[in-house]
Amino acid sequence: MRKIHALALLIVLLIQNFSVNAQELNKEAKKKISQLEKLMLQAEKEGFDVTREETIIWFSKEFLKIAKWDEKNVPFIQNSFERFTPIKGDKAEMAKNLPDFERQKVIEILETGIHNLTMVMNGTIVRRPVAKVDWENIKVEKDQFTSNGKPVFLYDYFSKSMGNPTSDPRIYNDHLGNIDHIGGFTPQLLKEDRTFVPWTLDKIKNHPDTKVGYALLWNTNVPKWVKKQDPEVTKGECTFIGFDIDNPLMREVWSDILQKTGEITKGKKGVQLGYILANEPHWFSEQGNWAFKRGEMNELSSYTLAKFNNWLSIKYKNKIDELNNNWNTNFKSFNDVTFIFPLKKETKGTPLRYDWDRFNMDRAVEWFSFLQTELHKTNPDGDTHIKLISHFFSDDERSHGIDLESLTELTTMIGDDAKTRERDIRYDKLEFWEKYYSYHWQELCVSYDFMESVAPEKIHVNSETHFLSSVAWRKLDTSPEYIRNNFWLATLHGMDAGLSWFWARDPDGSPEARFENSVYSKDVALAKSFAASVNMQPQVANELTQVMMDLNSFSEEIMALRRQRKPIRLFHSETSAINKKHHMTEQYDLYESLFFEGFPVGYATEKIIKKQDNNNWDVVLVYKTEFVTDSEFDALQNYLNNGGTIIIDNEASLSMNEYGQKRSKTLISSKGTLHSLNTNENEALKLFALQLVENKLPEVVLSESNGLNHKGCNWRIAPNNKGGYIMTIVNLGKNKAQLKVSMKNGDNVKCTNMLTGQSLGALFELDVHGVLLLEIEK
């Protein structure tokens, strides 16, 4: 018997269970719809809120249309499965059985809805009414969006059924989300005579301004007239930025476009969610990686090379001998500097590689600063963010040109497209996290905790959430609990708005035109995205909206939990991240050890220490951070001089500068407190730090037993206005957790599930992917 991929086997097993024919399933679904609708009428008469059930009914009817279309277009569905090669197995059988799978899932969400509403009506559970989003009256206030005077978490889909107007209530509504998008601004907007394409400009000017939305800068299509005037313009291009960001002509083009953009969109609701300055920018510079193989950054322009030489002259203060000593070269001047590009892998950790990687980040920051400045010339209050790939921070690679800290500091909002996933389905092997956890949450939490440490008072927009599917992960039978867990976790760690990838169904149930007719899109990745996506999963689409409704109904509690103090800060140095092969992997060990202790993990950097109130934390931990600049070292010393507390693992940390040269100085306590533990173990730092801040830790304690010697429940606690506390618990572990809540002094507590009003006592279980929001009484 031939080997079948695990995901394909799951799909085959699932669809084989649906032996009931389509007609009977359809009949059963409609019967359940009628049953729930009748129950809703009765509930409304009795004064109960049925907003959640309205969404279940809407998705049920939509997916019955979708199932009907899929049933009539099996060849298209089969092709979509075949395009996504990681799914192995009989694609024809999958396509044939998909409509019944969709109908069965519709029945399941209806049954859940009937069950829950029945319990509401008989008093078994008590739900807080849904706080609906007022999409037309959103306010942007410091670190939050507000609706009807309360914090609100916005939701929708990115790349949403393109070709349909954003005013279409069949696609833009409370169920799918109702965030507007004015459209994409591209270099094609500007003509050679420096006037604007009139129909595009008019379309933007005349776009209805009725609700919250965003604008996006698409950096791909370079006009032919630009290429003719400067053939160098495409040197140094990458996937979503099809030109050299150092090219002076492209700067003129974007200056004109952005100033016009700011002028015609200033003050509009349609840009309340910000201007997205780029889609997933990156400039990988190393030979052999995936970007190199795709032809990205295989060559540098004369502008970039000249810029690098100038950067080097400033960095080395015009002392070419110092560069020669570092690089082991004999250049006569900075104008003579040459090097092999793309860089060889073995250059990692060398002074040459440090200089390039640092320059590559600096030039990207300068590019985005330029874009923002040009926009702000005509719309000084325009909010900005960038769709940054967040694993560029949490991963070890550093040749990509993305300095997450500097770019997060620069823009007025935090921006990213963080993802989570179960095992990468492209490979059939266990991953390191599977030993303890149910899914891979590292990228999301590490990057979010870092960005929230850098910019704690900024709104956070994930403009393309990959919690439902991605290139690396897809699961046709994704559980509602998994969806709830992911969106709760992301929101708890900072997300204020999430545009999920992706909704591609038209109102009649058919896929949008870019899928039905490939002539509408040359995007190969897009074509591969449809199979096993949310567009085939009613239980996923429904749960996304259900969890956002719950989060918005308890938005003030969630914000209180989010704003908890970060008493322990991990020192982060991009200098070490650039120089070391596995710096971020090592740092994750310490982060992970603190992640389950009931408070948000925070970060400190040179800039954070210099710019933020040092009283916001109690201690800075330095762990396996051998390479730091003199400026970084001085920031830590000044922190000690001002009375700060530092725990350092051993004398190797901070011992070298960015070029691996031995530092003569070591930290001294001064007015502060310095603890050098002489250890390589992250656990030692963790325990020592927890002892130091014991009186700053929560008064409530969560004890966990899950069959492993490793915690799996991330939790936070905040005081309420009743003399008690609110607590949220998110089970990320691979096993069910046995939990006990108590006061630190040993006093007993009473816990109530705020989502259902049910009493839990102090001892209870939390299933895999479980989420709780508790009220705790002493």
C-alpha positions in Angstrom: 0.0 0.0 0.0 1.5 3.3 -1.1 2.4 5.8 1.6 -0.1 8.7 1.9 0.8 12.0 3.6 -0.6 12.4 7.0 -2.8 15.3 6.1 -4.1 13.6 3.0 -4.9 10.5 5.1 -6.8 12.6 7.6 -8.8 14.2 4.7 -9.6 10.8 3.1 -10.7 9.4 6.5 -12.9 12.4 7.1 -14.6 12.3 3.7 -15.2 8.6 3.9 -17.3 9.1 6.9 -19.8 11.2 4.9 -21.6 8.4 3.3 -25.0 10.2 3.6 -25.8 11.6 0.2 -25.8 15.3 -0.5 -29.5 15.7 -0.6 -30.0 14.3 2.9 -27.2 16.4 4.3 -28.6 19.5 2.7 -32.0 18.6 4.1 -30.6 18.1 7.6 -28.7 21.4 7.5 -31.8 23.3 6.4 -33.8 21.6 9.2 -31.2 22.7 11.7 -31.3 26.3 10.3 -35.0 26.4 10.8 -34.7 24.9 14.3 -32.1 27.5 15.4 -34.0 30.4 13.8 -37.2 29.4 15.7 -35.1 29.2 18.9 -33.7 32.6 18.2 -37.1 34.2 17.9 -38.1 32.8 21.2 -34.9 33.9 22.8 -35.3 37.4 21.5 -38.8 37.5 23.0 -37.3 36.6 26.3 -34.7 39.3 26.1 -31.6 37.2 25.2 -29.0 38.5 22.8 -28.7 36.2 19.6 -26.0 38.0 17.7 -23.7 35.0 17.9 -26.5 32.8 16.4 -27.1 35.3 13.6 -23.5 34.7 12.5 -24.0 30.9 12.7 -27.1 31.2 10.5 -25.3 33.5 8.0 -22.3 31.2 7.6 -24.5 28.1 7.4 -26.4 29.6 4.5 -23.3 30.8 2.8 -21.5 27.5 3.0 -24.6 25.6 1.7 -24.3 27.9 -1.4 -20.6 27.2 -1.5 -21.1 23.4 -1.3 -23.6 23.6 -4.1 -21.1 25.4 -6.3 -18.2 23.1 -5.4 -20.5 20.1 -6.2 -21.1 21.5 -9.7 -17.5 22.3 -10.3 -15.5 19.3 -9.2 -12.8 19.7 -11.8 -12.0 23.2 -10.5 -11.8 22.0 -6.9 -9.7 19.0 -7.9 -7.3 21.4 -9.7 -7.0 23.5 -6.6 -6.0 20.5 -4.5 -3.5 19.5 -7.2 -1.9 22.9 -7.3 -1.1 22.6 -3.6 1.4 19.7 -3.8 2.1 19.2 -0.1 -1.4 17.6 0.1 -0.8 14.1 -1.2 -3.4 11.5 -2.1 -6.4 11.1 -4.4 -7.2 14.6 -5.4 -10.2 13.5 -7.4 -11.7 11.8 -4.4 -11.1 14.8 -2.2 -12.8 17.1 -4.6 -15.7 14.8 -5.0 -16.3 14.6 -1.3 -15.6 18.2 -0.4 -19.2 19.5 -0.7 -20.5 16.9 1.7 -17.7 17.7 4.1 -18.8 21.4 4.0 -22.4 20.4 4.6 -21.5 18.2 7.5 -19.5 21.1 9.1 -22.5 23.4 8.6 -24.6 20.9 10.5 -22.0 20.8 13.3 -21.9 24.5 13.9 -25.7 24.7 13.8 -25.9 21.9 16.4 -23.4 23.8 18.6 -25.4 26.9 18.2 -28.7 25.2 19.2 -27.0 23.6 22.2 -25.5 26.8 23.4 -28.6 28.9 23.0 -30.7 26.3 24.7 -28.4 26.5 27.7 -28.6 30.3 27.7 -32.4 30.1 27.7 -32.6 27.6 30.5 -30.1 29.5 32.6 -27.3 26.9 32.5 -25.0 29.5 31.1 -25.0 33.3 31.1 -23.5 35.2 28.2 -22.5 38.9 28.0 -24.3 40.5 25.0 -22.1 40.9 22.0 -20.6 44.4 21.7 -21.0 44.9 18.0 -18.4 46.9 16.0 -19.6 50.2 14.7 -17.6 50.1 11.5 -18.6 53.6 10.5 -17.6 55.3 13.7 -14.3 53.9 14.8 -11.9 56.2 16.8 -8.2 55.9 16.8 -7.0 56.5 20.3 -3.4 56.0 21.4 -3.0 52.3 21.9 -6.5 51.2 20.9 -9.3 51.5 18.5 -12.6 52.3 20.1 -16.2 51.7 19.2 -19.1 53.1 21.2 -16.7 54.3 23.8 -15.0 51.0 24.5 -11.8 49.3 23.1 -12.5 47.2 20.0 -10.6 44.5 18.2 -11.2 44.7 14.4 -11.4 41.7 12.2 -11.7 41.0 8.5 -9.9 39.2 5.6 -7.0 40.4 3.5 -7.3 40.0 -0.3 -11.1 39.7 0.2 -13.1 38.5 -2.8 -11.4 41.0 -5.1 -13.5 42.6 -7.8 -16.5 43.2 -5.5 -17.2 46.7 -4.2 -16.3 47.2 -0.5 -19.8 48.5 -0.1 -21.4 45.1 -0.9 -23.1 44.0 2.4 -23.0 40.4 1.2 -19.2 40.4 1.7 -18.7 43.3 4.0 -20.7 42.8 7.2 -20.5 41.8 10.9 -19.9 38.2 9.9 -16.9 38.4 7.6 -15.8 41.8 8.9 -16.4 45.3 7.4 -13.0 47.0 6.9 -12.7 49.1 3.8 -9.7 49.3 1.5 -9.3 52.3 -0.7 -7.1 50.3 -3.1 -3.4 49.9 -3.9 -1.1 52.8 -4.7 1.5 51.7 -7.2 4.3 53.4 -9.2 2.0 52.9 -12.3 -0.1 55.8 -10.9 2.5 58.3 -12.2 3.0 59.0 -15.9 6.3 60.0 -17.5 5.2 63.7 -17.7 4.7 63.5 -13.9 1.0 63.7 -14.1 -1.3 61.0 -12.6 -3.3 58.4 -14.4 -6.7 60.2 -14.2 -9.1 57.2 -13.9 -7.0 55.7 -11.0 -6.8 59.0 -9.3 -10.5 59.6 -9.7 -11.3 56.1 -8.4 -9.4 56.9 -5.2 -10.9 60.4 -4.8 -14.4 59.1 -5.3 -14.2 56.1 -3.1 -17.0 56.2 -0.6 -15.8 57.4 2.8 -18.2 55.6 5.1 -16.2 53.2 7.3 -12.8 52.3 8.8 -10.3 51.1 6.2 -6.7 51.1 5.0 -4.5 51.9 2.0 -1.7 49.8 0.7 1.5 50.7 -1.2 2.1 48.0 -3.8 5.8 48.3 -4.8 5.9 45.8 -7.6 4.9 47.2 -11.0 7.6 49.6 -12.3 6.5 51.7 -15.2 8.2 51.1 -18.6 9.2 54.7 -18.8 11.1 54.4 -15.5 13.0 51.3 -16.8 13.8 53.1 -20.0 15.2 56.2 -18.2 17.2 54.1 -15.8 17.8 50.5 -16.7 19.4 49.9 -13.3 16.1 50.4 -11.5 15.4 46.6 -11.1 18.8 45.7 -9.7 18.4 44.7 -6.1 14.6 43.9 -6.4 12.8 41.4 -4.3 9.4 39.6 -4.3 7.1 42.5 -3.4 9.5 45.4 -4.1 10.3 45.3 -7.8 13.0 48.0 -7.8 16.1 49.3 -6.1 15.1 51.3 -3.1 18.3 53.4 -3.5 17.3 54.4 -7.0 16.9 58.3 -7.1 14.3 58.2 -9.9 12.1 55.8 -7.9 12.4 58.2 -5.0 11.1 61.0 -7.2 8.2 58.7 -8.3 7.2 57.8 -4.8 7.6 61.3 -3.5 5.0 62.6 -6.1 2.6 59.7 -5.5 2.8 59.8 -1.7 2.3 63.5 -1.5 -0.8 63.2 -3.8 -2.0 60.2 -1.8 -1.8 62.2 1.5 -3.6 65.1 -0.2 -6.6 63.1 -1.5 -7.0 60.7 1.5 -6.3 63.1 4.4 -8.9 62.9 7.1 -10.8 60.0 5.6 -12.2 57.0 7.5 -10.8 54.8 4.8 -7.3 55.2 6.2 -8.0 55.0 9.9 -6.3 51.6 9.9 -3.3 53.2 8.4 -1.2 53.3 5.2 0.7 50.0 4.7 4.0 51.2 3.4 5.0 47.8 2.0 3.9 44.2 1.7 6.4 41.8 3.3 9.6 43.6 2.5 12.9 41.8 2.6 16.4 42.0 1.0 18.1 38.7 1.6 21.8 39.0 0.7 23.2 35.5 1.1 23.9 32.9 -1.6 21.9 29.8 -1.6 18.7 30.8 0.3 15.2 30.7 -1.1 15.2 34.3 -2.2 18.6 33.9 -4.0 17.2 30.9 -5.9 14.2 33.1 -7.0 16.6 35.6 -8.5 16.1 38.2 -5.7 19.0 40.5 -4.7 21.4 38.7 -7.1 23.0 42.0 -8.1 23.4 45.4 -6.6 23.0 48.8 -8.3 25.7 51.4 -8.5 23.6 53.5 -6.2 23.5 50.8 -3.5 27.3 50.2 -3.8 28.0 53.9 -3.6 25.7 54.2 -0.6 27.4 51.3 1.2 30.9 52.8 0.6 29.7 56.1 2.1 28.1 54.2 5.0 31.5 52.5 5.6 33.4 55.8 5.5 31.1 57.2 8.2 31.2 54.0 10.3 35.0 53.9 10.2 35.4 57.7 10.5 37.2 57.8 7.2 39.9 55.5 8.5 40.4 53.0 5.7 43.1 51.2 7.7 40.6 50.1 10.3 38.4 48.6 7.7 41.3 46.8 6.1 42.3 45.4 9.5 38.7 44.2 10.0 38.2 42.8 6.5 41.7 41.6 6.0 42.0 43.7 2.8 44.2 46.5 1.4 41.9 49.1 -0.1 43.4 52.5 -0.6 40.1 54.4 -0.1 36.5 53.8 0.7 35.7 54.4 -3.0 37.8 51.3 -3.8 35.9 48.9 -1.5 34.6 45.9 -3.3 33.3 42.5 -2.1 31.6 39.4 -3.4 27.8 39.7 -3.6 25.6 37.9 -2.8 27.5 37.1 0.3 28.8 33.6 0.8 27.2 31.7 3.7 30.6 31.3 5.5 30.9 35.1 5.9 28.4 34.9 8.8 30.2 36.2 11.9 32.9 38.2 10.0 33.3 42.0 10.1 32.4 42.2 6.4 29.2 40.4 7.0 28.4 42.5 10.1 28.9 45.7 8.1 26.7 44.6 5.2 23.9 43.2 7.3 23.9 46.4 9.5 24.0 48.6 6.4 21.2 46.6 4.7 19.0 47.2 7.7 19.9 50.9 8.0 19.2 51.5 4.3 15.7 49.8 4.6 14.9 52.0 7.7 16.0 55.1 5.7 13.8 54.0 2.8 10.7 53.7 4.9 11.5 56.9 6.8 11.6 58.6 3.4 8.2 57.1 2.4 6.6 58.2 5.7 8.1 61.7 5.4 6.7 62.2 1.9 3.2 61.1 3.0 3.3 63.3 6.1 4.1 66.4 4.0 0.4 66.5 2.9 -1.1 64.3 5.6 0.9 64.8 8.8 -1.6 62.8 10.9 -1.7 59.8 8.6 -1.0 56.6 10.5 1.5 54.2 9.0 2.7 50.6 9.4 4.5 48.0 7.4 3.5 44.4 6.8 6.7 43.0 8.4 7.4 39.3 8.4 7.7 38.7 12.1 9.8 35.5 12.0 12.6 37.7 10.6 13.0 38.7 14.2 12.4 35.3 16.0 14.5 33.3 13.5 18.3 33.3 13.4 18.8 34.6 9.9 19.8 38.3 9.6 20.7 39.0 6.0 17.2 40.1 5.2 17.6 43.8 5.9 14.7 44.0 8.5 15.4 45.8 11.8 12.2 45.1 13.6 12.9 47.5 16.4 13.8 50.5 14.3 10.9 50.0 11.9 8.5 49.5 14.8 9.8 52.7 16.3 9.5 54.6 13.0 5.9 54.0 12.0 3.0 55.3 13.9 1.4 51.9 14.3 2.9 48.4 14.8 2.5 46.3 11.6 3.2 42.6 10.7 1.7 39.5 9.3 2.7 37.0 12.0 1.7 33.4 11.6 1.1 30.2 13.7 0.8 26.6 12.6 0.9 23.0 13.4 3.6 20.9 11.9 5.0 22.1 8.6 3.2 19.8 6.1 6.0 20.0 3.6 8.1 17.8 5.8 7.2 14.5 7.5 9.2 14.9 10.7 8.7 15.9 14.2 9.6 19.5 15.1 11.2 20.6 18.4 8.1 22.3 19.8 5.9 19.1 19.4 7.4 17.6 22.5 5.4 20.0 24.7 2.9 22.1 22.6 -0.1 21.6 20.3 1.1 24.2 17.8 4.0 26.4 17.0 3.4 29.8 18.7 7.0 31.0 19.0 7.0 33.5 16.1 3.8 35.1 17.2 4.5 35.6 20.9 8.3 36.4 20.7 7.8 39.0 18.0 4.6 40.5 19.6 6.2 40.8 23.0 9.2 42.4 21.5 7.2 44.9 19.4 4.9 45.7 22.3 8.0 46.4 24.4 9.4 48.7 21.8 6.2 50.6 21.2 3.8 49.9 24.1 1.5 52.8 23.3 1.0 52.1 19.6 -1.9 50.4 17.9 -1.0 47.0 16.5 -2.3 45.9 13.1 -1.7 42.4 11.6 -2.6 43.1 8.0 -2.4 39.5 7.0 -2.8 37.0 9.8 -1.7 33.5 8.9 -3.4 31.7 11.7 -5.9 29.9 9.4 -3.5 28.7 6.7 -0.1 29.4 5.2 2.4 28.0 2.7 3.8 25.7 5.4 0.5 24.6 7.0 -3.0 23.8 5.9 -5.6 21.5 7.6 -9.0 20.9 6.2 -10.5 19.8 9.4 -9.2 22.6 11.6 -11.0 22.6 14.9 -12.9 25.7 16.2 -11.0 25.4 19.5 -7.7 25.8 17.6 -9.0 29.0 15.9 -10.3 30.4 19.2 -6.9 29.7 20.9 -4.9 31.4 18.2 -6.9 34.6 18.0 -7.3 34.9 21.7 -3.5 34.5 22.1 -2.7 37.1 19.4 -5.1 39.6 20.9 -3.8 39.1 24.4 -0.2 39.7 23.1 -1.1 43.0 21.4 -3.1 42.6 18.2 -5.8 45.3 17.8 -6.8 44.4 14.2 -6.3 41.3 12.2 -6.9 40.9 8.4 -6.9 37.1 8.0 -5.6 35.3 4.9 -8.0 35.1 3.0 -11.6 35.2 1.8 -12.0 34.4 -1.9 -15.7 33.5 -2.3 -18.1 35.7 -4.2 -21.7 36.1 -2.9 -23.0 33.3 -5.1 -20.6 30.8 -3.5 -18.1 30.7 -6.4 -14.4 31.5 -6.0 -13.5 35.0 -7.1 -12.3 35.7 -10.6 -8.6 35.4 -9.9 -9.1 31.7 -9.1 -11.8 30.9 -11.7 -9.8 32.4 -14.5 -6.0 32.5 -13.9 -5.6 35.2 -16.4 -6.6 37.6 -13.6 -3.5 36.8 -11.6 0.1 35.7 -12.2 0.6 35.1 -8.5 1.6 31.4 -8.3 1.4 31.4 -4.5 -2.1 32.8 -4.6 -3.2 30.0 -6.9 -1.9 27.4 -4.4 -3.7 29.1 -1.5 -7.3 27.9 -2.1 -7.0 24.3 -1.2 -8.0 23.4 2.4 -8.3 27.1 3.2 -11.0 28.9 5.2 -13.0 29.0 2.0 -13.7 25.3 2.4 -14.3 25.3 6.2 -17.5 26.7 7.7 -16.3 25.8 11.2 -13.2 27.9 10.8 -14.9 31.0 9.4 -17.7 30.9 12.0 -15.3 30.5 14.9 -13.1 33.3 13.9 -16.1 35.7 14.1 -17.3 34.0 17.3 -14.1 34.5 19.2 -13.8 38.1 18.0 -17.3 38.8 19.3 -16.3 37.4 22.7 -13.1 39.4 22.7 -15.0 42.6 21.9 -17.6 41.8 24.6 -14.8 41.7 27.1 -12.5 44.2 25.5 -11.9 46.3 28.6 -10.9 43.2 30.6 -8.6 42.0 27.7 -7.0 45.5 27.6 -6.4 45.4 31.3 -4.7 42.0 31.0 -2.7 43.2 28.1 -1.4 46.3 29.9 0.1 44.4 32.8 3.6 45.5 33.8 6.6 43.6 32.3 8.8 43.3 35.4 11.5 41.2 33.8 13.2 42.4 30.6 15.4 40.2 28.3 18.2 42.2 26.8 18.1 42.0 23.0 21.1 42.9 20.8 20.8 42.9 17.0 24.6 43.0 17.1 24.7 39.5 18.5 21.8 38.4 16.3 23.8 39.5 13.2 27.1 37.9 14.3 25.9 34.5 15.7 24.5 31.6 13.8 21.9 30.6 16.5 21.5 33.7 18.7 17.7 33.9 18.6 17.4 30.1 19.1 19.4 30.5 22.3 17.4 33.5 23.4 14.2 31.6 23.0 15.2 29.2 25.7 15.2 32.0 28.3 12.0 33.6 26.9 10.2 30.2 27.0 11.2 29.6 30.6 9.5 32.8 31.7 6.5 32.6 29.4 4.3 30.6 31.7 4.8 32.5 34.9 1.7 34.8 34.9 3.1 38.1 33.5 4.0 39.3 30.1 7.6 38.8 29.0 9.3 42.1 28.1 12.4 43.1 26.2 15.0 45.8 26.8 17.4 47.2 24.1 19.8 50.1 24.1 17.0 52.3 22.7 14.4 51.1 25.2 16.7 51.7 28.1 17.5 55.2 26.8 14.1 56.3 25.8 11.6 54.6 28.2 11.1 55.0 31.9 13.3 52.5 33.5 10.9 52.2 36.4 8.6 50.2 34.0 10.7 47.1 34.9 12.7 45.7 37.8 15.5 43.7 36.2 17.3 43.2 32.9 18.6 39.8 32.0 21.6 39.4 29.8 22.0 35.9 28.4 24.4 34.5 25.8 24.9 37.9 24.3 28.6 38.0 23.5 28.6 40.8 20.9 27.4 44.3 21.6 28.5 47.7 20.4 30.1 50.2 22.7 26.9 52.1 22.6 24.9 49.1 23.8 27.4 48.4 26.5 27.3 52.0 27.7 23.5 51.9 27.8 23.6 49.0 30.2 26.3 50.7 32.3 24.3 53.9 32.5 21.3 51.9 33.6 23.3 50.5 36.5 24.7 54.0 37.2 21.1 55.2 37.6 20.2 52.4 40.1 19.1 49.6 37.8 19.4 45.9 38.3 21.1 43.5 35.8 21.5 39.7 36.0 24.2 38.5 33.6 24.9 34.8 32.9 28.7 34.9 32.7 31.7 36.9 31.7 31.4 35.9 28.0 28.3 38.0 27.6 29.1 41.6 26.5 32.8 40.7 26.1 33.2 41.6 22.5 32.3 44.5 20.2 30.5 44.1 16.8 33.7 42.9 15.1 34.6 40.3 17.7 37.3 42.4 19.3 37.7 41.9 23.0 36.3 44.6 25.2 38.5 45.9 28.0 35.6 47.1 30.1 33.2 45.0 32.2 30.0 46.2 33.9 30.3 47.6 37.4 27.5 47.9 39.9 27.8 51.6 40.5 24.5 52.8 42.2 22.7 49.7 40.8 22.9 46.0 41.4 24.8 43.6 39.2 24.5 39.9 39.6 26.9 37.7 37.5 25.8 34.1 38.0 28.7 32.4 36.2 26.4 29.9 34.5 25.3 28.8 31.0 21.9 27.7 32.1 18.8 29.8 31.3 16.9 28.1 34.3 19.4 29.6 36.7 18.7 33.1 35.4 15.0 32.5 35.5 14.9 31.4 39.1 17.2 34.1 40.3 15.1 36.8 38.5 11.8 35.4 39.9 13.3 35.6 43.4 14.3 39.2 42.8 10.9 40.4 41.7 8.8 38.1 43.9 7.0 41.0 45.5 6.1 42.4 42.0 4.6 39.1 40.8 0.8 38.4 40.8 -0.9 37.8 44.1 -2.8 34.9 42.4 -1.0 31.7 41.5 -1.8 29.1 38.8 -0.5 25.6 39.4 -0.6 23.2 36.4 -0.3 19.5 35.9 -0.4 18.1 32.4 1.5 14.8 32.4 4.8 16.5 31.3 7.6 18.2 33.2 6.8 21.4 31.3 4.1 24.0 31.6 1.8 24.6 28.7 -0.7 27.3 30.0 0.1 30.9 29.3 -1.8 33.1 31.8 -2.2 36.7 33.0 -3.9 38.3 35.9 -5.2 41.8 36.6 -7.2 43.3 39.5 -10.9 44.1 38.9 -12.9 46.9 40.5 -14.6 44.4 43.0 -11.6 43.6 45.1 -10.9 40.5 43.2 -9.2 39.7 39.9 -9.7 38.7 36.3 -7.5 36.0 34.8 -7.1 34.5 31.3 -5.6 31.1 30.6 -4.6 29.8 27.2 -3.6 26.2 26.9 -0.8 25.8 24.4 0.2 22.4 25.7 -0.2 19.1 23.8 -2.1 17.7 26.8 -5.2 18.5 28.8 -4.2 20.6 31.9 -5.3 20.1 35.5 -5.3 23.5 37.0 -5.5 25.0 40.5 -5.9 28.7 41.3 -5.0 30.1 44.7 -3.7 33.2 46.4 0.1 33.4 46.8 -0.4 33.4 50.6 -2.3 30.1 50.3 -5.9 31.5 50.7 -8.6 29.7 48.7 -10.4 31.4 45.8 -13.6 31.0 43.9 -13.4 31.0 40.1 -16.2 31.9 37.7 -16.0 31.4 33.9 -16.9 34.9 32.6 -17.8 33.6 29.2 -20.5 31.3 30.5 -21.2 32.5 34.1 -20.5 29.0 35.4 -18.7 28.4 38.7 -15.4 26.4 38.4 -14.3 26.4 42.0 -10.5 26.5 42.3 -9.7 23.1 40.7 -10.6 22.5 37.1 -9.4 21.1 33.7 -8.6 22.9 30.5 -8.6 20.9 27.3 -6.0 21.1 24.6 -6.5 24.5 22.8 -8.7 25.6 25.7 -9.3 29.2 26.6 -10.7 30.7 29.8 -11.5 34.1 31.1 -12.1 34.0 34.8 -13.4 36.2 37.6 -11.6 35.4 40.8 -13.0 36.1 44.2 -11.0 35.7 47.4 
